Amino acid sequence: MGWREDDYYFERTEALAREAMKAGDDGFACVLVGPEGDILMEQKNEAGTQKDPTAHDVMALVRRAVHEYSPGQLQECTVYALMEPCVMCMGALFWAKIGRVKYAMSEESMNRMLPGGLEIHSAEFADRCPAPMESLPRIPERPEAVEIVKEWIQSLGIG
């Protein structure tokens, strides 16, 4: 297929996040993109349907990816995520040796809408890792991603 603009991959995460919310899950999703630009895997958040608070989209994607690809292959991949991965998910990305993560909306922005996040951002995590890891926000943030998170917060009865 060849590499496309980042927005192509982010648009896919947005569509998947909306599907997750329709299924009763949190509105987050991600894709694993190979070194040639092909989407290798897609993953929606499944915390609600699995009744597992750790079933975040990135965590679930990593669990699947390590069974399909070698660490060397994963090092060459990029995860595109709707939301900046939490610390748990960044840890999973690190241990899986996935070399790069890009996200459409920062945790800092979400925390302005829904206070109470962990306040340890993925860039700080990546900077502290002993192995090379990139954490790259989409700047400016994608308005569609922000809208999906707002809808998710409203679905919680908070906003």
Protein Blocks (a to p, Z undefined) as FASTA:
>chain_A
ZZadfklmmmmmmmmmmmmmmnopacdddddddfkopafbdcddfklmnopaklcfklmm
mmmmmmmpcfklmmmpccddfbacdfklmmmmmmnopabdcdfbdfklmmmmmghieoia
fklmmmmpmbdcdddddddddfklmmmmmmmmmmnomZZ
